[in-house]
Amino acid sequence: MIKGVTASGFEYEIDETKLKNMRVLKLFQKMQKDNGTAFLEAITAVLGEEQEERLYNYLEEKEGSANVENTVREFGEILRTAGDALKNS
């Protein structure tokens, strides 16, 4: 289990097997091609529905809105730090 906290203070846990899953890797590839649907699917696949909802609630409280920019920034940071943790394990 990878645990972390974003710079803004959002605490998350990710099952590292999710980051090694080929279906999730395919979603990341689609995200690189600017596929908004893949981005939404990736958030759910990595965080799970409960934690995804917690992220949106957190952004609404902290930033005033769970808008696209805030969500992309926060999820991007989660992926970077989780990816680094996975490489170092």
N, CA, C and O atoms as a MOPAC input file, in Angstrom:
PM7 MOZYME 1SCF
protein

 N      0.85200 1    -1.17400 1     0.00000 1
 C      0.00000 1     0.00000 1     0.00000 1
 C      0.89700 1     1.23600 1     0.00000 1
 O      1.83200 1     1.34600 1     0.79400 1
 N      0.59300 1     2.14900 1    -0.89800 1
 C      1.32700 1     3.40700 1    -0.97500 1
 C      0.46900 1     4.47600 1    -0.31700 1
 O     -0.67400 1     4.70800 1    -0.71300 1
 N      1.03500 1     5.12100 1     0.69000 1
 C      0.33200 1     6.18900 1     1.39300 1
 C      1.06800 1     7.48900 1     1.14000 1
 O      2.29700 1     7.52100 1     1.06900 1
 N      0.30200 1     8.56000 1     1.00400 1
 C      0.93400 1     9.85000 1     0.77200 1
 C      0.01500 1    11.00000 1     1.10800 1
 O     -1.16200 1    10.82600 1     1.42400 1
 N      0.60000 1    12.18700 1     1.02700 1
 C     -0.13000 1    13.42900 1     1.25700 1
 C      0.32100 1    14.41100 1     0.18600 1
 O      1.51900 1    14.61200 1    -0.01400 1
 N     -0.62700 1    15.01600 1    -0.49400 1
 C     -0.27000 1    16.00900 1    -1.51000 1
 C      0.20100 1    17.29500 1    -0.83600 1
 O      0.04500 1    17.47300 1     0.37200 1
 N      0.77400 1    18.17600 1    -1.63100 1
 C      1.25600 1    19.45200 1    -1.09600 1
 C      0.13400 1    20.26300 1    -0.46300 1
 O      0.36800 1    21.03300 1     0.46900 1
 N     -1.08200 1    20.09000 1    -0.96800 1
 C     -2.20900 1    20.85200 1    -0.39900 1
 C     -2.78300 1    20.19600 1     0.84400 1
 O     -3.58700 1    20.80000 1     1.55400 1
 N     -2.36400 1    18.93400 1     1.11600 1
 C     -2.80200 1    18.26900 1     2.33600 1
 C     -3.75000 1    17.09000 1     2.16100 1
 O     -4.19400 1    16.52000 1     3.15700 1
 N     -4.07500 1    16.70700 1     0.93100 1
 C     -4.96600 1    15.56500 1     0.71600 1
 C     -4.21400 1    14.27100 1     0.99500 1
 O     -3.16200 1    14.01200 1     0.41000 1
 N     -4.76900 1    13.45400 1     1.90200 1
 C     -4.16000 1    12.17700 1     2.25700 1
 C     -4.79400 1    11.06300 1     1.42700 1
 O     -6.01400 1    10.99400 1     1.28400 1
 N     -3.94500 1    10.19700 1     0.88700 1
 C     -4.45300 1     9.12300 1     0.03500 1
 C     -3.69900 1     7.83000 1     0.29800 1
 O     -2.60400 1     7.82000 1     0.86000 1
 N     -4.31900 1     6.75000 1    -0.12400 1
 C     -3.71900 1     5.41700 1    -0.08900 1
 C     -4.01700 1     4.74600 1    -1.42000 1
 O     -5.15200 1     4.77500 1    -1.89800 1
 N     -3.00100 1     4.14700 1    -2.01300 1
 C     -3.17900 1     3.46100 1    -3.28700 1
 C     -2.59900 1     2.06300 1    -3.17400 1
 O     -1.46100 1     1.87800 1    -2.74100 1
 N     -3.38000 1     1.10400 1    -3.56100 1
 C     -2.90000 1    -0.27000 1    -3.64800 1
 C     -1.93400 1    -0.31400 1    -4.83300 1
 O     -2.33200 1    -0.05800 1    -5.96900 1
 N     -0.68300 1    -0.63400 1    -4.57100 1
 C      0.32100 1    -0.56800 1    -5.64300 1
 C      0.02200 1    -1.50300 1    -6.80700 1
 O      0.51200 1    -1.27700 1    -7.91400 1
 N     -0.76500 1    -2.54200 1    -6.58400 1
 C     -1.11200 1    -3.42700 1    -7.69900 1
 C     -1.95500 1    -2.69000 1    -8.74000 1
 O     -1.95300 1    -3.06400 1    -9.91300 1
 N     -2.67400 1    -1.64800 1    -8.32300 1
 C     -3.45900 1    -0.85900 1    -9.28100 1
 C     -2.54100 1    -0.13800 1   -10.26600 1
 O     -2.87400 1     0.00200 1   -11.44300 1
 N     -1.39600 1     0.31400 1    -9.78600 1
 C     -0.46500 1     1.02600 1   -10.65500 1
 C      0.28500 1     0.08500 1   -11.58800 1
 O      0.86600 1     0.52800 1   -12.57900 1
 N      0.27700 1    -1.20300 1   -11.28200 1
 C      0.94500 1    -2.20000 1   -12.12100 1
 C     -0.03200 1    -2.90900 1   -13.05400 1
 O      0.37300 1    -3.76700 1   -13.83900 1
 N     -1.29900 1    -2.56300 1   -12.97500 1
 C     -2.34000 1    -3.20600 1   -13.75700 1
 C     -2.29500 1    -2.70900 1   -15.20400 1
 O     -2.25100 1    -1.50200 1   -15.44200 1
 N     -2.30400 1    -3.61700 1   -16.15700 1
 C     -2.22100 1    -3.24300 1   -17.57100 1
 C     -3.40300 1    -2.38200 1   -18.01400 1
 O     -3.23700 1    -1.50800 1   -18.86500 1
 N     -4.57100 1    -2.60900 1   -17.46600 1
 C     -5.72900 1    -1.79200 1   -17.85000 1
 C     -5.53400 1    -0.33900 1   -17.40100 1
 O     -5.90100 1     0.59600 1   -18.11200 1
 N     -4.96100 1    -0.17000 1   -16.23000 1
 C     -4.69200 1     1.18400 1   -15.73700 1
 C     -3.58500 1     1.82400 1   -16.57200 1
 O     -3.66500 1     3.00900 1   -16.89600 1
 N     -2.56300 1     1.06200 1   -16.92000 1
 C     -1.50300 1     1.60200 1   -17.76700 1
 C     -2.04700 1     2.04200 1   -19.12900 1
 O     -1.60700 1     3.04900 1   -19.68500 1
 N     -2.99400 1     1.29000 1   -19.65200 1
 C     -3.63200 1     1.68200 1   -20.91300 1
 C     -4.38800 1     3.00100 1   -20.76700 1
 O     -4.38300 1     3.83500 1   -21.67300 1
 N     -5.04000 1     3.17800 1   -19.61000 1
 C     -5.73500 1     4.44200 1   -19.35400 1
 C     -4.74200 1     5.60200 1   -19.30900 1
 O     -5.01900 1     6.68300 1   -19.83000 1
 N     -3.58600 1     5.37500 1   -18.68400 1
 C     -2.56300 1     6.42700 1   -18.63600 1
 C     -2.09900 1     6.78400 1   -20.04500 1
 O     -1.86700 1     7.95400 1   -20.35100 1
 N     -1.96600 1     5.77300 1   -20.89700 1
 C     -1.56600 1     6.01700 1   -22.27700 1
 C     -2.61600 1     6.86400 1   -22.98800 1
 O     -2.27300 1     7.79900 1   -23.71300 1
 N     -3.88300 1     6.54500 1   -22.78600 1
 C     -4.95900 1     7.32200 1   -23.39400 1
 C     -4.97800 1     8.74900 1   -22.84900 1
 O     -5.27800 1     9.69400 1   -23.57900 1
 N     -4.65600 1     8.90100 1   -21.55500 1
 C     -4.61600 1    10.23500 1   -20.95300 1
 C     -3.57500 1    11.10000 1   -21.65400 1
 O     -3.79200 1    12.29800 1   -21.84000 1
 N     -2.44600 1    10.50700 1   -22.04700 1
 C     -1.39100 1    11.24200 1   -22.73000 1
 C     -1.86500 1    11.80600 1   -24.06200 1
 O     -1.32200 1    12.78900 1   -24.56500 1
 N     -2.88000 1    11.17200 1   -24.62100 1
 C     -3.44400 1    11.63000 1   -25.89400 1
 C     -4.59000 1    12.60800 1   -25.66500 1
 O     -5.38100 1    12.86600 1   -26.57100 1
 N     -4.67700 1    13.15200 1   -24.44700 1
 C     -5.67600 1    14.15200 1   -24.08500 1
 C     -7.09300 1    13.59400 1   -24.15800 1
 O     -7.99700 1    14.23000 1   -24.70100 1
 N     -7.27000 1    12.41600 1   -23.61400 1
 C     -8.58400 1    11.78300 1   -23.59800 1
 C     -9.21500 1    12.01800 1   -22.23100 1
 O     -8.82800 1    11.38400 1   -21.24900 1
 N    -10.18200 1    12.92400 1   -22.16700 1
 C    -10.82700 1    13.27800 1   -20.89900 1
 C    -11.53200 1    12.11600 1   -20.23600 1
 O    -11.54100 1    12.00400 1   -19.01000 1
 N    -12.12300 1    11.25100 1   -21.04300 1
 C    -12.80900 1    10.08400 1   -20.48800 1
 C    -11.81400 1     9.16800 1   -19.79400 1
 O    -12.09600 1     8.64000 1   -18.71800 1
 N    -10.65900 1     8.98000 1   -20.40400 1
 C     -9.62900 1     8.11700 1   -19.80900 1
 C     -9.15400 1     8.70900 1   -18.48400 1
 O     -8.87500 1     7.96600 1   -17.54300 1
 N     -9.06000 1    10.02300 1   -18.40100 1
 C     -8.65400 1    10.67800 1   -17.16000 1
 C     -9.63900 1    10.35300 1   -16.04300 1
 O     -9.23700 1    10.00500 1   -14.93200 1
 N    -10.92000 1    10.46700 1   -16.34200 1
 C    -11.94200 1    10.16900 1   -15.34000 1
 C    -11.90700 1     8.70500 1   -14.92700 1
 O    -12.04600 1     8.38600 1   -13.74600 1
 N    -11.72500 1     7.82800 1   -15.88200 1
 C    -11.63200 1     6.40200 1   -15.58600 1
 C    -10.39200 1     6.09700 1   -14.75500 1
 O    -10.43200 1     5.25400 1   -13.85900 1
 N     -9.29200 1     6.78300 1   -15.05100 1
 C     -8.04800 1     6.54700 1   -14.32300 1
 C     -8.17100 1     6.96000 1   -12.85600 1
 O     -7.67200 1     6.26600 1   -11.97100 1
 N     -8.82600 1     8.07300 1   -12.60100 1
 C     -9.01900 1     8.51000 1   -11.21300 1
 C     -9.74900 1     7.42200 1   -10.43000 1
 O     -9.33500 1     7.05200 1    -9.33100 1
 N    -10.83000 1     6.92000 1   -11.00100 1
 C    -11.60500 1     5.87900 1   -10.32500 1
 C    -10.79400 1     4.59900 1   -10.18200 1
 O    -10.82500 1     3.96100 1    -9.12900 1
 N    -10.07000 1     4.21900 1   -11.22800 1
 C     -9.29300 1     2.97400 1   -11.19600 1
 C     -8.17900 1     3.02100 1   -10.15900 1
 O     -7.90000 1     2.01300 1    -9.51000 1
 N     -7.54600 1     4.16100 1    -9.99600 1
 C     -6.41600 1     4.28000 1    -9.06700 1
 C     -6.88400 1     4.53600 1    -7.63800 1
 O     -6.41400 1     3.89000 1    -6.70100 1
 N     -7.80300 1     5.47100 1    -7.47500 1
 C     -8.22200 1     5.85700 1    -6.12400 1
 C     -9.39000 1     5.03900 1    -5.59500 1
 O     -9.54400 1     4.89700 1    -4.38200 1
 N    -10.21600 1     4.49900 1    -6.48500 1
 C    -11.45300 1     3.85200 1    -6.06000 1
 C    -12.52600 1     4.91300 1    -5.87600 1
 O    -12.22300 1     6.09200 1    -5.69000 1
 N    -13.77000 1     4.48800 1    -5.93000 1
 C    -14.88400 1     5.44000 1    -5.89400 1
 C    -14.95600 1     6.23900 1    -4.59400 1
 O    -15.21200 1     7.44200 1    -4.62100 1
 N    -14.73600 1     5.58800 1    -3.47500 1
 C    -14.84500 1     6.27500 1    -2.18100 1
 C    -13.77600 1     7.35700 1    -2.02900 1
 O    -14.07100 1     8.48100 1    -1.62200 1
 N    -12.54000 1     7.01000 1    -2.35800 1
 C    -11.45000 1     7.96900 1    -2.22000 1
 C    -11.54700 1     9.07800 1    -3.28200 1
 O    -11.16400 1    10.22100 1    -3.03300 1
 N    -12.05900 1     8.72600 1    -4.45400 1
 C    -12.28400 1     9.72400 1    -5.50500 1
 C    -13.27600 1    10.77600 1    -5.00000 1
 O    -13.04400 1    11.97500 1    -5.15700 1
 N    -14.36100 1    10.33600 1    -4.40600 1
 C    -15.35700 1    11.25800 1    -3.87100 1
 C    -14.75900 1    12.10800 1    -2.74000 1
 O    -15.05700 1    13.29600 1    -2.61700 1
 N    -13.92200 1    11.48400 1    -1.93000 1
 C    -13.25500 1    12.22000 1    -0.84900 1
 C    -12.34100 1    13.30900 1    -1.42200 1
 O    -12.24000 1    14.39800 1    -0.85700 1
 N    -11.67500 1    13.00900 1    -2.54900 1
 C    -10.82900 1    14.00300 1    -3.21400 1
 C    -11.66900 1    15.18200 1    -3.68900 1
 O    -11.30200 1    16.33600 1    -3.46900 1
 N    -12.79600 1    14.89700 1    -4.34100 1
 C    -13.66100 1    15.98100 1    -4.81900 1
 C    -14.17400 1    16.83300 1    -3.66000 1
 O    -14.19300 1    18.06100 1    -3.75400 1
 N    -14.58400 1    16.19700 1    -2.58500 1
 C    -15.04900 1    16.93700 1    -1.40900 1
 C    -13.93400 1    17.78300 1    -0.82400 1
 O    -14.15400 1    18.92900 1    -0.43300 1
 N    -12.74200 1    17.21900 1    -0.76500 1
 C    -11.58400 1    17.94400 1    -0.23900 1
 C    -11.32100 1    19.19100 1    -1.08900 1
 O    -11.12400 1    20.28300 1    -0.55500 1
 N    -11.31900 1    19.02200 1    -2.40500 1
 C    -11.05400 1    20.15900 1    -3.29400 1
 C    -12.12900 1    21.23000 1    -3.16600 1
 O    -11.82600 1    22.42200 1    -3.20900 1
 N    -13.37000 1    20.81700 1    -3.01100 1
 C    -14.44800 1    21.78700 1    -2.83900 1
 C    -14.25800 1    22.59600 1    -1.56500 1
 O    -14.49000 1    23.80500 1    -1.55700 1
 N    -13.83800 1    21.94100 1    -0.48700 1
 C    -13.61200 1    22.64000 1     0.77500 1
 C    -12.35600 1    23.50800 1     0.71100 1
 O    -12.37500 1    24.65400 1     1.16000 1
 N    -11.27300 1    22.97500 1     0.16000 1
 C     -9.97300 1    23.65500 1     0.15400 1
 C     -9.89000 1    24.74000 1    -0.91300 1
 O     -9.42500 1    25.84700 1    -0.64100 1
 N    -10.33900 1    24.42400 1    -2.13000 1
 C    -10.18300 1    25.31900 1    -3.26800 1
 C    -11.47400 1    26.03100 1    -3.66300 1
 O    -11.45200 1    26.94700 1    -4.48500 1
 N    -12.58700 1    25.61700 1    -3.08700 1
 C    -13.86900 1    26.19500 1    -3.44700 1
 C    -14.56400 1    25.46900 1    -4.58000 1
 O    -15.74300 1    25.69900 1    -4.84800 1
 N    -13.82300 1    24.58500 1    -5.24900 1
 C    -14.41000 1    23.85400 1    -6.37200 1
 C    -13.53400 1    22.65700 1    -6.71500 1
 O    -12.30800 1    22.71600 1    -6.61300 1
 N    -14.17800 1    21.58000 1    -7.12000 1
 C    -13.45400 1    20.41700 1    -7.63100 1
 C    -13.43100 1    20.53900 1    -9.14600 1
 O    -13.81600 1    19.61600 1    -9.86500 1
 N    -12.97100 1    21.70400 1    -9.62300 1
 C    -12.97000 1    21.92100 1   -11.06000 1
 C    -11.85400 1    21.11300 1   -11.72900 1
 O    -11.03600 1    20.48700 1   -11.05600 1
 N    -11.83800 1    21.13700 1   -13.02300 1
 C    -10.91000 1    20.31300 1   -13.79200 1
 C     -9.45900 1    20.62500 1   -13.44100 1
 O     -8.66800 1    19.70800 1   -13.21600 1
 N     -9.10200 1    21.90000 1   -13.39200 1
 C     -7.71000 1    22.27000 1   -13.13400 1
 C     -7.23700 1    21.77900 1   -11.76400 1
 O     -6.14700 1    21.22200 1   -11.63600 1
 N     -8.06600 1    21.99100 1   -10.74900 1
 C     -7.69900 1    21.54500 1    -9.40000 1
 C     -7.56400 1    20.02500 1    -9.33400 1
 O     -6.64400 1    19.50000 1    -8.70800 1
 N     -8.48600 1    19.33200 1    -9.98400 1
 C     -8.47500 1    17.86900 1    -9.95500 1
 C     -7.27200 1    17.31700 1   -10.71100 1
 O     -6.61900 1    16.38600 1   -10.23800 1
 N     -6.97300 1    17.87700 1   -11.87100 1
 C     -5.81300 1    17.44100 1   -12.65500 1
 C     -4.52900 1    17.66700 1   -11.86600 1
 O     -3.66000 1    16.79600 1   -11.82800 1
 N     -4.41000 1    18.81900 1   -11.24300 1
 C     -3.21600 1    19.13500 1   -10.46600 1
 C     -3.02800 1    18.13600 1    -9.32600 1
 O     -1.94000 1    17.59300 1    -9.13700 1
 N     -4.08600 1    17.90400 1    -8.58200 1
 C     -4.00500 1    17.03700 1    -7.40700 1
 C     -3.74700 1    15.58200 1    -7.80800 1
 O     -2.89000 1    14.91900 1    -7.22300 1
 N     -4.48700 1    15.08600 1    -8.80200 1
 C     -4.30900 1    13.70000 1    -9.23600 1
 C     -2.94000 1    13.50600 1    -9.87900 1
 O     -2.31300 1    12.46000 1    -9.70900 1
 N     -2.47700 1    14.50900 1   -10.61500 1
 C     -1.13200 1    14.43400 1   -11.20300 1
 C     -0.06800 1    14.29900 1   -10.13800 1
 O      0.86900 1    13.51400 1   -10.28500 1
 N     -0.20400 1    15.05700 1    -9.07000 1
 C      0.74800 1    14.95900 1    -7.96600 1
 C      0.67900 1    13.58800 1    -7.30600 1
 O      1.71100 1    13.01200 1    -6.95900 1
 N     -0.52200 1    13.06700 1    -7.13400 1
 C     -0.69000 1    11.72900 1    -6.55200 1
 C      0.02300 1    10.70000 1    -7.41400 1
 O      0.74400 1     9.84700 1    -6.89800 1
 N     -0.17500 1    10.77700 1    -8.72800 1
 C      0.46400 1     9.80600 1    -9.62800 1
 C      1.98100 1     9.92000 1    -9.60700 1
 O      2.68000 1     8.90700 1    -9.60300 1
 N      2.49400 1    11.14700 1    -9.59300 1
 C      3.95900 1    11.33400 1    -9.56400 1
 C      4.56800 1    10.75200 1    -8.29400 1
 O      5.54700 1    10.00800 1    -8.35800 1
 N      4.00000 1    11.08200 1    -7.15300 1
 C      4.58600 1    10.61000 1    -5.90100 1
 C      4.37800 1     9.11500 1    -5.71800 1
 O      5.25500 1     8.42900 1    -5.19200 1
 N      3.22400 1     8.59800 1    -6.14800 1
 C      2.98900 1     7.15400 1    -6.05800 1
 C      3.91900 1     6.40200 1    -7.00500 1
 O      4.43900 1     5.34100 1    -6.66000 1
 N      4.12300 1     6.94800 1    -8.18200 1
 C      5.04300 1     6.34000 1    -9.14300 1
 C      6.46500 1     6.30100 1    -8.61700 1
 O      7.16500 1     5.30300 1    -8.78500 1
 N      6.89800 1     7.38900 1    -7.97600 1
 C      8.23900 1     7.43300 1    -7.37400 1
 C      8.35500 1     6.39300 1    -6.26800 1
 O      9.36700 1     5.69900 1    -6.16100 1
 N      7.31700 1     6.28900 1    -5.44700 1
 C      7.33000 1     5.31000 1    -4.35500 1
 C      7.38700 1     3.89000 1    -4.91200 1
 O      8.05200 1     3.02400 1    -4.34400 1
 N      6.70100 1     3.65700 1    -6.00700 1
 C      6.68100 1     2.32700 1    -6.63000 1
 C      8.05900 1     1.98600 1    -7.18600 1
 O      8.51300 1     0.84900 1    -7.06300 1
 N      8.72700 1     2.96100 1    -7.79500 1
 C     10.07200 1     2.73700 1    -8.34700 1
 C     11.07600 1     2.41000 1    -7.24400 1
 O     11.99400 1     1.61300 1    -7.43800 1
 N     10.88700 1     3.03700 1    -6.08800 1
 C     11.83100 1     2.87500 1    -4.98600 1
 C     11.53500 1     1.66300 1    -4.10600 1
 O     12.26000 1     1.39900 1    -3.14700 1
 N     10.47200 1     0.92600 1    -4.42900 1
 C     10.13000 1    -0.22100 1    -3.57200 1
 C     10.76600 1    -1.49300 1    -4.07700 1
 O     10.58500 1    -2.55300 1    -3.47900 1

